[in-house]
């Protein structure tokens, strides 16, 4: 029978209580090994990665150039590159611009005369449509560059792509696999770079999620968000947000599929939020304001899908789990969803599901992010 190991961290925190915990059910006789390796970073964790093949993602890197941190980031790469006031200000701006767009008023055109290059190494419906539509509604023109248009890092070096696109465009958005690609784009581009997703994090999605929680729950600060599933790039962005804005974040993942150890420790050491990493969703879901899920096998992991379905048994967000969470808990999912796998159809279609307002808010949150980095 597996033993339960709990590690408690104590901080002088803005969040009460001051104790945050990192807990997992695991075998007593475990050995250290390397997990979720990012370029140039070696990270060791006692968590055993039971995988068919290793996923290559990056541990939290610095967004500095030549070892010197940028003053007032020109880019939007990680949520915790910004302080709490800035993040909340961006979210307030998102609400304002959303209200104007929803009113039908088309006179607010801050992006008029501006162009955005959108690099897609990974295809996506929501990311493309939300960025392209949002930029257009505010007067700008977006250019789609698909996987075969650039082949960044293969046909042309990333540093050259960054400098060329900077001469044509006012802003660059990129949705890529390796996190180092977004860091290199930002390093060499002379215009703002927006992280549309990497294997390491997905900051635009979490900003949209925060906006959605504020709209439906009333505020994010002090609320309990329980994520159930793979400790992936979505979880990393939640942890980075929890490093800045105080709330209670819980990640329930199978043993060996917890989030990146260094990112978890970074969030814990920030001492801002109450953070729990566990292997038992039924215990931690009680009292949640939001229950959140994502696919068990992301793009690039589909060969592991069947194996993961076995490992993730007990981590489906279903009616029973939502009942344990309580009648006031909302359900969120970043989409696309595999109905009947990580979440049941009934949960997605339930009245307390806010999945589709969440998807819409991608556009509004991203508009506000672009306005911020462009200084508009």
SERO-4910 file (N, C-alpha, C, O; in steps of 0.05 Angstrom, whole numbers):
BEGIN
 pado doro    nc1    nc2    nc3   cac1   cac2   cac3    cc1    cc2    cc3    oc1    oc2    oc3
  Unk    A     17    -24      0      0      0      0     18     25      0     37     27     15
  Unk    A     11     44    -17     27     68    -19     25     85      6      4     88     17
  Unk    A     48     96     13     48    114     36     43    142     27     48    149      3
  Unk    A     34    159     44     29    187     37     51    205     48     55    205     73
  Unk    A     65    219     31     87    237     40     78    265     37     68    273     16
  Unk    A     81    281     58     73    309     57     97    327     65    110    322     85
  Unk    A    102    347     49    123    367     55    109    393     59     95    403     41
  Unk    A    113    406     82    101    432     87    121    454     85    144    451     93
  Unk    A    112    476     74    129    500     71    117    522     87     92    526     86
  Unk    A    133    537    102    122    560    118    135    586    108    159    588    104
  Unk    A    118    605    103    127    631     93    113    653    108     92    650    120
  Unk    A    125    677    107    111    701    115     95    710     91    106    723     73
  Unk    A     70    702     90     54    705     65     32    725     69     22    730     91
  Unk    A     24    737     46      1    755     46    -24    739     48    -45    749     56
  Unk    A    -22    713     42    -45    695     42    -48    682     69    -27    674     81
  Unk    A    -71    679     80    -76    666    105    -91    640    100   -112    641     87
  Unk    A    -82    617    111    -60    613    129    -33    615    115    -31    614     90
  Unk    A    -11    617    131     15    620    121     29    594    113     51    594    104
  Unk    A     15    572    116     27    546    109     16    537     82     -8    536     78
  Unk    A     34    530     64     27    518     39     40    491     38     61    487     49
  Unk    A     27    472     25     37    444     26     40    432     -2     25    439    -20
  Unk    A     59    415     -4     64    400    -28     61    370    -20     79    360     -7
  Unk    A     40    357    -28     35    330    -19     31    311    -42     20    319    -63
  Unk    A     39    286    -38     34    266    -59     35    238    -47     49    233    -28
  Unk    A     18    221    -58     18    193    -50     38    179    -67     36    179    -92
  Unk    A     58    166    -55     80    154    -71     93    133    -54     90    131    -30
  Unk    A    107    116    -68    122     94    -55    144    105    -38    157    125    -45
  Unk    A    149     93    -14    170    102      4    197     99    -10    215    115     -6
  Unk    A    200     77    -24    226     72    -37    226     83    -65    225     69    -85
  Unk    A    229    110    -67    230    124    -92    258    135    -96    272    141    -77
  Unk    A    266    138   -121    292    149   -126    290    174   -142    271    178   -158
  Unk    A    309    193   -138    309    218   -153    315    213   -182    330    195   -189
  Unk    A    302    228   -199    308    226   -228    300    253   -241    286    269   -229
  Unk    A    309    256   -266    304    281   -280    275    282   -290    265    262   -301
  Unk    A    262    306   -287    234    309   -297    232    334   -314    247    353   -310
  Unk    A    215    333   -334    207    356   -351    231    374   -356    233    396   -345
  Unk    A    250    365   -372    274    379   -376    270    402   -395    258    399   -417
  Unk    A    279    426   -388    278    449   -405    306    456   -415    326    449   -401
  Unk    A    309    468   -438    335    474   -448    353    489   -428    346    510   -418
  Unk    A    376    477   -423    396    490   -406    391    487   -376    405    499   -360
  Unk    A    370    472   -369    363    470   -340    360    440   -334    346    425   -348
  Unk    A    372    431   -312    369    404   -302    353    405   -276    362    419   -257
  Unk    A    331    392   -275    314    393   -252    310    365   -241    305    346   -257
  Unk    A    312    361   -215    308    334   -204    285    335   -184    281    354   -170
  Unk    A    269    314   -185    246    312   -168    242    283   -160    249    265   -175
  Unk    A    231    278   -136    226    250   -128    203    238   -141    198    214   -139
  Unk    A    187    254   -156    164    243   -170    172    225   -193    189    233   -209
  Unk    A    161    201   -195    168    183   -216    151    188   -241    126    189   -239
  Unk    A    163    192   -264    149    198   -289    143    172   -302    161    160   -315
  Unk    A    119    161   -300    111    136   -313    100    144   -341     76    149   -343
  Unk    A    117    144   -361    110    152   -387    120    133   -408    139    117   -403
  Unk    A    107    133   -431    117    117   -453    141    132   -466    161    119   -472
  Unk    A    138    158   -469    160    174   -479    161    200   -463    141    209   -453
  Unk    A    185    211   -461    188    236   -445    178    260   -460    183    262   -484
  Unk    A    164    278   -446    155    303   -458    177    323   -453    187    326   -431
  Unk    A    185    337   -474    205    358   -472    192    385   -470    180    395   -489
  Unk    A    194    397   -446    185    424   -441    206    438   -425    225    426   -416
  Unk    A    202    464   -422    223    479   -408    216    485   -380    193    491   -374
  Unk    A    236    485   -362    231    494   -335    231    525   -336    240    537   -356
  Unk    A    222    537   -315    219    566   -316    245    580   -321    263    578   -304
  Unk    A    248    593   -344    272    607   -351    270    636   -346    248    647   -342
  Unk    A    292    650   -347    291    679   -344    285    692   -371    294    682   -392
  Unk    A    271    714   -371    265    728   -396    285    751   -399    279    771   -411
  Unk    A    309    747   -389    329    768   -391    345    765   -417    344    744   -430
  Unk    A    358    786   -425    374    787   -448    403    791   -440    409    811   -426
  Unk    A    421    773   -448    449    775   -441    453    777   -411    471    790   -401
  Unk    A    435    762   -396    438    761   -367    428    785   -352    429    785   -327
  Unk    A    417    805   -366    407    828   -353    377    830   -356    366    829   -379
  Unk    A    362    832   -334    333    833   -335    323    858   -349    335    880   -345
  Unk    A    302    855   -365    291    878   -379    276    895   -358    263    885   -340
  Unk    A    277    921   -361    262    939   -344    235    945   -358    235    955   -381
  Unk    A    213    938   -345    187    942   -357    185    925   -382    188    935   -404
  Unk    A    180    899   -379    180    880   -402    165    890   -426    142    899   -423
  Unk    A    177    889   -449    163    897   -473    146    873   -483    129    877   -500
  Unk    A    151    849   -472    138    825   -482    119    814   -460    120    822   -437
  Unk    A    102    796   -469     84    781   -450     91    752   -453     79    738   -470
  Unk    A    110    742   -436    120    715   -438    112    697   -415    104    674   -419
  Unk    A    112    709   -391    105    694   -366     89    714   -349     95    738   -348
  Unk    A     68    704   -336     51    722   -320     67    735   -298     62    759   -292
  Unk    A     85    720   -286    100    732   -263    123    750   -272    140    758   -255
  Unk    A    125    757   -297    142    779   -305    131    806   -297    145    826   -297
  Unk    A    105    806   -288     91    830   -281     82    828   -252     79    806   -241
  Unk    A     78    851   -239     69    851   -212     38    849   -211     25    851   -231
  Unk    A     28    847   -186      0    843   -182    -16    866   -194    -36    862   -207
  Unk    A     -8    891   -188    -23    914   -197    -25    915   -228    -46    922   -239
  Unk    A     -3    907   -241     -3    908   -271    -22    886   -281    -37    892   -300
  Unk    A    -21    862   -270    -39    841   -279    -68    848   -275    -84    845   -293
  Unk    A    -75    859   -252   -103    867   -247   -111    890   -264   -134    892   -272
  Unk    A    -92    908   -270    -98    930   -288   -104    920   -317   -122    930   -330
  Unk    A    -89    901   -326    -94    889   -352   -122    876   -353   -136    879   -373
  Unk    A   -129    862   -331   -155    849   -330   -178    870   -329   -199    866   -341
  Unk    A   -173    892   -315   -193    914   -315   -197    925   -343   -219    931   -352
  Unk    A   -174    929   -357   -175    939   -384   -190    919   -403   -205    928   -420
  Unk    A   -186    894   -398   -200    873   -414   -230    876   -411   -245    874   -430
  Unk    A   -239    881   -386   -268    884   -381   -279    909   -396   -301    908   -407
  Unk    A   -263    930   -395   -272    955   -408   -274    952   -438   -294    959   -451
  Unk    A   -253    940   -450   -253    937   -480   -274    916   -488   -287    919   -509
  Unk    A   -278    896   -472   -299    876   -478   -326    889   -478   -342    884   -496
  Unk    A   -332    906   -459   -358    920   -457   -362    937   -482   -385    939   -493
  Unk    A   -341    951   -491   -344    968   -515   -349    951   -540   -366    959   -556
  Unk    A   -335    929   -543   -339    912   -566   -368    900   -565   -381    899   -586
  Unk    A   -376    891   -542   -403    878   -540   -425    899   -544   -447    891   -552
  Unk    A   -419    924   -540   -439    945   -544   -444    950   -574   -464    963   -581
  Unk    A   -426    940   -590   -429    946   -619   -414    970   -628   -413    976   -652
  Unk    A   -402    985   -610   -387   1009   -617   -361   1001   -630   -345    986   -619
  Unk    A   -357   1010   -655   -333   1003   -670   -315   1028   -675   -300   1028   -694
  Unk    A   -318   1048   -658   -303   1072   -661   -276   1071   -647   -258   1087   -653
  Unk    A   -272   1052   -629   -247   1050   -614   -228   1032   -630   -231   1008   -631
  Unk    A   -208   1045   -643   -191   1031   -661   -161   1037   -655   -147   1048   -671
  Unk    A   -152   1028   -631   -125   1034   -623   -103   1020   -640    -80   1029   -641
  Unk    A   -111    999   -654    -92    984   -670    -92    993   -700    -80    980   -717
  Unk    A   -107   1014   -706   -109   1023   -733    -81   1030   -744    -65   1043   -732
  Unk    A    -76   1019   -768    -50   1023   -781    -28   1004   -771     -5   1007   -780
  Unk    A    -35    986   -753    -15    967   -742    -19    939   -753    -41    931   -759
  Unk    A      3    924   -755      1    896   -764     14    878   -743     32    886   -728
  Unk    A      3    854   -742     13    833   -724     20    808   -739      4    799   -755
  Unk    A     44    798   -735     52    772   -746     45    750   -726     53    752   -703
  Unk    A     31    730   -735     23    708   -718     36    682   -727     30    672   -748
  Unk    A     55    673   -711     71    649   -718     57    625   -705     54    624   -680
  Unk    A     50    605   -720     38    581   -710     54    556   -717     51    545   -739
  Unk    A     71    548   -699     84    522   -702     65    500   -694     65    477   -705
  Unk    A     47    507   -675     25    489   -667     -2    501   -677     -7    525   -672
  Unk    A    -18    486   -692    -43    497   -701    -63    500   -678    -61    486   -658
  Unk    A    -82    519   -681   -102    523   -660   -125    539   -671   -121    558   -686
  Unk    A   -150    531   -664   -173    547   -672   -176    571   -655   -177    594   -665
  Unk    A   -177    567   -628   -182    590   -610   -160    611   -611   -166    635   -611
  Unk    A   -135    602   -611   -113    622   -610   -114    639   -636   -111    664   -634
  Unk    A   -117    626   -659   -117    641   -684   -141    660   -685   -138    684   -690
  Unk    A   -164    649   -681   -189    665   -685   -191    688   -664   -199    710   -671
  Unk    A   -183    682   -640   -185    703   -619   -166    725   -623   -173    749   -620
  Unk    A   -141    719   -631   -121    740   -636   -128    755   -662   -128    780   -662
  Unk    A   -135    741   -683   -140    754   -709   -165    771   -708   -165    794   -717
  Unk    A   -186    760   -696   -211    775   -694   -208    799   -675   -217    821   -682
  Unk    A   -195    795   -652   -192    817   -633   -175    840   -645   -183    863   -642
  Unk    A   -153    833   -658   -136    853   -670   -151    869   -692   -148    893   -695
  Unk    A   -168    854   -707   -183    867   -729   -205    885   -717   -208    908   -727
  Unk    A   -219    876   -696   -240    892   -684   -230    919   -673   -245    938   -671
  Unk    A   -204    919   -666   -193    944   -655   -176    958   -676   -159    975   -669
  Unk    A   -180    952   -702   -169    967   -724   -144    957   -737   -135    969   -756
  Unk    A   -133    935   -727   -108    925   -737   -111    903   -758   -133    894   -764
  Unk    A    -88    894   -769    -87    873   -789    -68    851   -780    -45    857   -775
  Unk    A    -78    827   -779    -61    804   -770    -54    786   -793    -70    781   -811
  Unk    A    -29    776   -793    -19    759   -814    -14    731   -803      2    729   -784
  Unk    A    -27    711   -814    -23    683   -804      1    670   -818      2    670   -843
  Unk    A     19    660   -802     42    645   -812     41    617   -800     48    613   -777
  Unk    A     33    598   -817     29    571   -808     55    555   -806     76    565   -812
  Unk    A     53    529   -797     76    513   -793     95    511   -817    119    508   -814
  Unk    A     83    511   -841    100    508   -865    109    535   -877    125    535   -896
  Unk    A     99    557   -866    106    583   -877    134    593   -869    148    606   -884
  Unk    A    142    586   -845    168    595   -835    187    572   -828    210    572   -835
  Unk    A    176    551   -815    193    529   -805    216    541   -789    240    535   -794
  Unk    A    208    557   -769    227    571   -752    247    552   -739    238    532   -726
  Unk    A    272    558   -741    293    541   -730    302    519   -748    322    506   -743
  Unk    A    287    515   -770    295    494   -790    303    508   -816    327    507   -824
  Unk    A    284    521   -829    290    535   -854    304    561   -849    320    570   -865
  Unk    A    298    573   -826    310    599   -820    314    601   -790    296    593   -775
  Unk    A    336    612   -781    341    614   -752    321    633   -739    313    653   -751
  Unk    A    314    627   -714    295    643   -699    304    672   -697    287    690   -699
  Unk    A    329    677   -692    339    704   -688    335    720   -714    331    745   -713
  Unk    A    338    707   -737    334    721   -763    304    727   -767    297    748   -777
  Unk    A    287    707   -761    258    710   -764    249    734   -746    233    750   -755
  Unk    A    259    735   -722    251    757   -703    258    784   -714    241    802   -713
  Unk    A    282    787   -725    291    813   -734    277    821   -760    272    845   -765
  Unk    A    272    802   -778    258    808   -803    229    816   -797    219    837   -807
  Unk    A    215    800   -781    187    806   -776    183    832   -761    163    846   -764
  Unk    A    203    839   -745    202    865   -730    203    889   -749    192    910   -742
  Unk    A    214    885   -772    216    907   -792    190    910   -808    186    931   -820
  Unk    A    173    890   -807    148    891   -822    124    896   -804    104    907   -813
  Unk    A    126    889   -778    103    888   -761    107    904   -735    130    910   -727
  Unk    A     85    910   -722     86    924   -697     86    906   -672     94    914   -650
  Unk    A     79    881   -676     77    862   -654     78    834   -666     70    829   -688
  Unk    A     89    815   -650     91    787   -658     77    770   -637     82    773   -613
  Unk    A     61    751   -646     49    731   -629     59    704   -639     59    699   -663
  Unk    A     67    686   -621     77    660   -629     66    638   -612     65    640   -587
  Unk    A     57    616   -625     48    592   -612     67    570   -620     65    560   -643
  Unk    A     84    561   -602    106    543   -610    108    520   -591     94    518   -571
  Unk    A    126    501   -597    130    478   -580    151    486   -558    144    489   -535
  Unk    A    176    489   -566    198    493   -547    196    522   -535    193    541   -550
  Unk    A    198    523   -509    196    549   -496    220    567   -503    217    592   -504
  Unk    A    242    555   -509    266    571   -517    260    587   -542    272    608   -546
  Unk    A    242    577   -560    236    592   -584    223    619   -578    230    639   -591
  Unk    A    205    619   -558    192    645   -552    212    663   -538    211    688   -542
  Unk    A    230    652   -522    251    668   -510    270    680   -530    278    704   -528
  Unk    A    277    665   -550    294    675   -572    281    696   -588    293    716   -596
  Unk    A    255    691   -594    240    712   -610    240    738   -595    245    759   -606
  Unk    A    234    737   -569    233    761   -553    261    775   -551    263    799   -551
  Unk    A    282    758   -549    309    769   -546    317    785   -570    330    806   -568
  Unk    A    310    775   -594    320    787   -618    300    806   -632    308    822   -649
  Unk    A    274    805   -624    255    822   -637    256    850   -624    261    853   -600
  Unk    A    252    870   -641    252    898   -631    223    907   -625    219    930   -616
  Unk    A    203    890   -630    175    896   -624    166    877   -603    178    856   -598
  Unk    A    143    882   -589    133    864   -569    127    836   -579    117    833   -602
  Unk    A    132    816   -563    127    788   -570    107    778   -549    111    780   -525
  Unk    A     86    765   -558     65    753   -541     68    723   -543     69    711   -564
  Unk    A     68    710   -519     69    681   -518     41    670   -521     25    672   -503
  Unk    A     36    659   -545      9    647   -550      7    619   -540    -15    607   -541
  Unk    A     28    607   -531     30    580   -519     58    569   -525     68    572   -547
  Unk    A     69    555   -505     93    538   -509     87    513   -493     68    511   -479
  Unk    A    105    493   -496    102    469   -480    105    474   -450     97    458   -434
  Unk    A    117    497   -444    121    504   -415     97    519   -403     89    512   -381
  Unk    A     87    539   -417     66    555   -405     46    566   -426     51    565   -450
  Unk    A     24    577   -416      3    587   -433     -9    612   -419    -32    611   -410
  Unk    A      6    634   -417     -3    657   -401    -28    670   -411    -44    680   -395
  Unk    A    -33    671   -437    -57    684   -448    -82    669   -439   -103    681   -433
  Unk    A    -81    643   -439   -103    627   -430   -110    632   -401   -133    635   -394
  Unk    A    -90    634   -384    -95    638   -355   -105    666   -350   -120    671   -331
  Unk    A    -96    686   -365   -108    713   -363   -137    713   -370   -153    726   -357
  Unk    A   -145    698   -391   -173    695   -398   -188    681   -376   -211    688   -370
  Unk    A   -176    661   -364   -188    646   -342   -193    664   -318   -215    664   -306
  Unk    A   -173    680   -311   -176    699   -289   -198    719   -294   -214    725   -276
  Unk    A   -200    729   -318   -222    747   -326   -249    733   -322   -267    746   -312
  Unk    A   -251    708   -330   -276    693   -329   -284    689   -300   -307    691   -292
  Unk    A   -264    682   -283   -270    678   -254   -280    704   -241   -298    704   -226
  Unk    A   -267    726   -248   -275    752   -237   -304    758   -245   -319    768   -229
  Unk    A   -311    752   -270   -338    758   -280   -359    741   -266   -381    750   -260
  Unk    A   -353    715   -261   -373    697   -251   -372    692   -221   -393    687   -209
  Unk    A   -348    694   -209   -346    689   -180   -345    716   -165   -353    717   -142
  Unk    A   -336    737   -178   -335    763   -166   -307    773   -163   -302    797   -166
  Unk    A   -288    755   -157   -260    762   -155   -243    737   -156   -254    715   -151
  Unk    A   -218    739   -161   -200    716   -160   -186    714   -133   -182    692   -123
  Unk    A   -179    737   -121   -164    737    -96   -180    723    -74   -203    728    -70
  Unk    A   -166    704    -61   -178    689    -39   -195    666    -48   -205    651    -30
  Unk    A   -199    661    -74   -217    640    -83   -200    614    -87   -176    614    -88
  Unk    A   -215    591    -88   -202    565    -90   -206    554   -118   -229    550   -127
  Unk    A   -184    549   -132   -184    538   -159   -172    510   -157   -149    508   -149
  Unk    A   -187    489   -165   -176    462   -164   -174    452   -192   -193    448   -207
  Unk    A   -149    447   -200   -143    435   -227   -140    405   -223   -126    396   -206
  Unk    A   -154    390   -241   -153    361   -240   -143    350   -267   -155    354   -287
  Unk    A   -119    337   -266   -109    326   -291    -79    327   -292    -65    327   -272
  Unk    A    -68    329   -317    -39    329   -321    -27    356   -312    -38    377   -318
  Unk    A     -4    354   -299     10    379   -290     25    392   -313     49    390   -314
  Unk    A     10    403   -332     21    413   -357     26    443   -358     28    456   -337
  Unk    A     27    454   -383     33    482   -386     11    500   -374     17    523   -366
  Unk    A    -14    490   -374    -35    505   -361    -30    508   -331    -33    530   -320
  Unk    A    -22    486   -319    -16    487   -290      7    505   -284      7    520   -264
  Unk    A     28    505   -301     51    522   -297     43    551   -297     53    567   -281
  Unk    A     24    559   -315     15    586   -316     -2    593   -291     -1    616   -281
  Unk    A    -18    574   -282    -33    579   -257    -14    583   -234    -19    601   -217
  Unk    A      7    568   -232     27    571   -211     41    598   -212     46    611   -192
  Unk    A     47    607   -237     60    633   -240     41    656   -233     49    676   -222
  Unk    A     15    653   -239     -5    673   -230     -7    673   -200     -9    694   -188
  Unk    A     -6    649   -188     -7    647   -159     18    659   -145     18    663   -121
  Unk    A     39    663   -161     63    677   -150     59    707   -148     75    721   -135
  Unk    A     37    717   -160     32    745   -162      7    754   -148      6    773   -133
  Unk    A    -15    739   -153    -41    745   -142    -49    724   -121    -46    700   -127
  Unk    A    -57    732    -97    -63    713    -76    -90    698    -79   -111    711    -79
  Unk    A    -89    672    -82   -112    655    -82   -103    627    -75    -79    622    -71
  Unk    A   -122    609    -73   -116    581    -65   -116    564    -90   -137    560   -102
  Unk    A    -93    554    -97    -91    537   -121    -83    509   -114    -64    504    -99
  Unk    A    -98    490   -124    -94    462   -120    -91    447   -146   -107    451   -164
  Unk    A    -70    431   -149    -67    414   -173    -68    385   -164    -51    376   -148
  Unk    A    -87    369   -174    -90    341   -168    -82    325   -193    -97    325   -213
  Unk    A    -60    312   -192    -50    296   -215    -41    268   -206    -36    264   -182
  Unk    A    -41    249   -224    -31    223   -217     -1    225   -210     13    243   -219
  Unk    A      8    206   -194     36    205   -186     53    203   -211     49    186   -229
  Unk    A     73    221   -213     90    221   -237     82    241   -258     96    246   -278
  Unk    A     59    253   -254     48    273   -274     43    300   -261     27    316   -271
  Unk    A     56    305   -238     54    331   -225     68    353   -241     83    346   -260
  Unk    A     62    378   -236     75    400   -250    105    400   -245    115    388   -227
  Unk    A    119    415   -263    148    419   -261    156    427   -232    145    446   -221
  Unk    A    176    413   -221    183    417   -193    194    445   -188    188    457   -167
  Unk    A    210    455   -206    222    482   -202    201    504   -202    202    523   -187
  Unk    A    181    501   -220    160    521   -221    142    520   -196    134    541   -186
  Unk    A    137    496   -186    122    493   -161    137    507   -138    125    522   -123
  Unk    A    163    501   -136    178    513   -115    180    543   -117    179    558    -97
  Unk    A    181    553   -142    182    582   -146    156    595   -136    157    616   -123
  Unk    A    134    582   -142    108    593   -133    106    592   -102     95    610    -90
  Unk    A    115    570    -90    114    567    -61    131    588    -48    123    600    -28
  Unk    A    155    592    -58    174    611    -46    165    640    -49    173    657    -33
  Unk    A    147    645    -68    137    672    -71    120    679    -46    118    703    -38
  Unk    A    109    659    -33     94    664     -8     69    681    -11     60    693      8
  Unk    A     57    681    -35     34    697    -41      8    682    -38    -11    692    -26
  Unk    A      7    657    -48    -17    641    -48    -14    615    -33      8    606    -27
  Unk    A    -37    604    -26    -37    577    -15    -37    557    -38    -54    558    -55
  Unk    A    -17    540    -39    -13    522    -62    -11    493    -52      3    487    -33
  Unk    A    -26    475    -64    -25    447    -58    -22    430    -83    -35    435   -103
  Unk    A     -4    411    -82      0    391   -103     -6    364    -91      7    356    -72
  Unk    A    -26    350   -102    -35    325    -90    -41    305   -111    -41    311   -135
  Unk    A    -47    280   -102    -55    258   -120    -83    249   -115    -92    228   -125
  Unk    A    -98    264    -98   -125    256    -91   -145    278    -96   -150    295    -79
  Unk    A   -158    278   -120   -177    300   -127   -201    300   -109   -212    322   -103
  Unk    A   -211    277   -100   -236    277    -84   -232    291    -57   -251    303    -47
  Unk    A   -208    290    -46   -203    303    -20   -201    333    -23   -212    348     -6
  Unk    A   -189    343    -44   -183    372    -46   -205    388    -61   -204    412    -60
  Unk    A   -223    374    -74   -242    389    -91   -264    402    -74   -278    420    -83
  Unk    A   -267    393    -49   -288    403    -32   -284    433    -27   -263    442    -19
  Unk    A   -306    448    -31   -305    477    -26   -292    493    -48   -286    517    -45
  Unk    A   -288    480    -71   -275    495    -94   -295    515   -105   -319    511   -107
  Unk    A   -284    538   -112   -300    558   -128   -299    551   -157   -319    556   -172
  Unk    A   -277    539   -166   -274    531   -194   -261    503   -195   -241    499   -181
  Unk    A   -272    485   -211   -258    460   -217   -250    462   -247   -267    468   -264
  Unk    A   -225    456   -252   -213    461   -278   -202    435   -289   -190    420   -274
  Unk    A   -205    431   -315   -194    407   -328   -182    414   -355   -187    435   -367
  Unk    A   -165    395   -365   -153    398   -391   -149    369   -401   -152    350   -386
  Unk    A   -143    367   -427   -138    340   -439   -115    326   -424    -97    339   -414
  Unk    A   -117    300   -424    -96    284   -410    -71    281   -428    -49    277   -418
  Unk    A    -75    282   -454    -52    280   -473    -53    304   -491    -71    306   -508
  Unk    A    -34    322   -488    -33    346   -504    -21    340   -532    -12    318   -537
  Unk    A    -21    361   -549     -8    358   -575     21    351   -572     36    363   -557
  Unk    A     29    330   -586     56    320   -584     58    296   -565     80    285   -561
  Unk    A     36    290   -552     35    267   -533     14    246   -541      8    228   -526
  Unk    A      3    249   -565    -20    232   -573    -12    202   -574    -29    185   -571
  Unk    A     14    196   -578     22    168   -578     20    156   -550     20    132   -547
  Unk    A     17    173   -530     14    164   -502    -15    163   -494    -21    156   -471
  Unk    A    -34    170   -511    -61    175   -503    -74    151   -489    -86    153   -468
  Unk    A    -71    127   -501    -84    103   -490    -71     96   -463    -86     89   -444
  Unk    A    -45     98   -461    -31     93   -435    -40    113   -414    -45    105   -391
  Unk    A    -42    138   -421    -50    158   -402    -79    154   -393    -85    160   -370
  Unk    A    -96    144   -410   -124    139   -401   -125    118   -378   -142    120   -361
  Unk    A   -106    100   -378   -104     81   -356    -93     94   -331   -104     90   -309
  Unk    A    -72    110   -334    -59    123   -312    -77    143   -298    -77    146   -274
  Unk    A    -93    157   -315   -110    179   -304   -138    170   -295   -155    187   -290
  Unk    A   -142    144   -293   -168    134   -282   -171    146   -254   -153    145   -237
  Unk    A   -195    157   -248   -200    170   -223   -195    200   -223   -200    214   -204
  Unk    A   -186    210   -246   -181    239   -249   -200    252   -269   -196    275   -278
  Unk    A   -222    238   -276   -242    250   -294   -259    269   -277   -267    262   -255
  Unk    A   -265    292   -289   -284    310   -276   -312    302   -285   -320    307   -308
  Unk    A   -326    290   -266   -353    280   -272   -373    291   -252   -366    308   -235
  Unk    A   -398    282   -255   -419    293   -238   -413    288   -208   -419    305   -191
  Unk    A   -402    265   -202   -396    258   -174   -375    277   -163   -378    286   -140
  Unk    A   -354    283   -178   -333    301   -169   -344    330   -165   -338    343   -145
  Unk    A   -361    339   -184   -373    365   -181   -392    367   -158   -394    388   -145
  Unk    A   -405    345   -151   -423    345   -128   -406    347   -102   -414    361    -83
  Unk    A   -383    335   -102   -365    337    -79   -355    366    -76   -351    376    -54
  Unk    A   -351    379    -99   -341    407    -99   -361    426    -86   -354    445    -72
  Unk    A   -387    420    -90   -408    436    -78   -425    450   -100   -416    452   -123
  Unk    A   -448    459    -92   -467    471   -112   -458    497   -124   -469    505   -145
  Unk    A   -439    511   -112   -431    537   -122   -406    535   -139   -396    556   -149
  Unk    A   -395    511   -143   -371    508   -159   -376    511   -189   -395    498   -199
  Unk    A   -360    526   -202   -361    528   -231   -342    509   -244   -321    501   -232
  Unk    A   -348    500   -269   -329    483   -283   -317    499   -306   -330    513   -321
  Unk    A   -290    495   -309   -275    509   -331   -258    488   -346   -248    469   -334
  Unk    A   -254    493   -371   -236    476   -388   -226    494   -410   -241    509   -422
  Unk    A   -199    492   -415   -187    510   -435   -193    502   -464   -188    517   -482
  Unk    A   -204    478   -468   -212    468   -495   -188    465   -513   -168    480   -510
  Unk    A   -188    446   -532   -210    428   -538   -213    407   -517   -193    399   -504
  Unk    A   -237    397   -513   -243    376   -493   -248    350   -506   -260    348   -528
  Unk    A   -239    328   -493   -247    301   -502   -269    292   -483   -264    281   -462
  Unk    A   -293    297   -492   -317    290   -475   -317    260   -471   -314    244   -489
  Unk    A   -322    253   -446   -322    225   -439   -295    214   -430   -293    191   -422
  Unk    A   -275    231   -432   -248    224   -424   -241    239   -398   -245    229   -376
  Unk    A   -230    263   -401   -223    279   -377   -247    293   -364   -245    301   -341
  Unk    A   -269    295   -379   -293    307   -368   -317    295   -382   -316    287   -405
  Unk    A   -339    292   -367   -363    281   -379   -378    303   -395   -375    326   -390
  Unk    A   -394    293   -413   -411    312   -429   -430    327   -410   -435    351   -414
  Unk    A   -440    313   -390   -459    326   -371   -447    349   -356   -461    369   -352
  Unk    A   -422    347   -349   -408    369   -334   -404    393   -353   -408    416   -345
  Unk    A   -395    388   -377   -391    410   -396   -417    425   -402   -418    449   -405
  Unk    A   -439    410   -404   -465    422   -412   -481    431   -388   -503    442   -391
  Unk    A   -471    428   -364   -486    435   -340   -488    466   -337   -472    480   -348
  Unk    A   -508    475   -322   -512    505   -319   -488    519   -306   -483    542   -312
  Unk    A   -473    504   -290   -450    517   -276   -424    514   -292   -403    521   -282
  Unk    A   -426    505   -317   -403    505   -335   -400    532   -348   -419    543   -359
  Unk    A   -376    543   -346   -370    570   -358   -348    567   -379   -333    585   -384
  Unk    A   -348    544   -392   -328    537   -412   -329    556   -436   -308    564   -446
  Unk    A   -352    563   -445   -354    579   -470   -350    609   -465   -338    622   -482
  Unk    A   -360    620   -443   -352    647   -436   -321    649   -432   -309    669   -439
  Unk    A   -310    628   -421   -281    626   -417   -267    627   -444   -247    641   -447
  Unk    A   -277    612   -464   -265    613   -491   -267    640   -503   -248    650   -516
  Unk    A   -290    653   -500   -294    680   -511   -274    700   -499   -264    718   -513
  Unk    A   -268    696   -474   -251    715   -460   -222    714   -468   -206    731   -462
  Unk    A   -215    693   -483   -188    693   -495   -184    719   -511   -163    732   -509
  Unk    A   -203    726   -528   -201    749   -545   -198    775   -528   -182    792   -534
  Unk    A   -215    778   -508   -215    802   -493   -190    806   -475   -179    827   -473
  Unk    A   -182    784   -463   -157    785   -447   -133    791   -465   -116    807   -457
  Unk    A   -132    779   -488   -109    783   -506   -109    812   -518    -88    823   -521
  Unk    A   -133    823   -523   -134    851   -532   -121    869   -511   -106    887   -518
  Unk    A   -128    864   -486   -117    880   -464    -87    877   -461    -72    896   -456
  Unk    A    -78    852   -465    -48    846   -463    -34    862   -486    -13    874   -481
  Unk    A    -45    861   -510    -32    874   -532    -32    905   -528    -13    918   -534
  Unk    A    -54    915   -518    -56    944   -512    -34    952   -492    -21    973   -494
  Unk    A    -30    934   -472    -10    940   -452     18    940   -463     33    959   -459
  Unk    A     26    919   -477     54    918   -487     59    939   -509     82    947   -513
  Unk    A     38    947   -523     42    968   -543     40    996   -531     44   1016   -545
  Unk    A     34    998   -505     33   1024   -492      9   1041   -500     11   1065   -501
  Unk    A    -13   1028   -507    -37   1042   -517    -59   1044   -496    -80   1055   -501
***
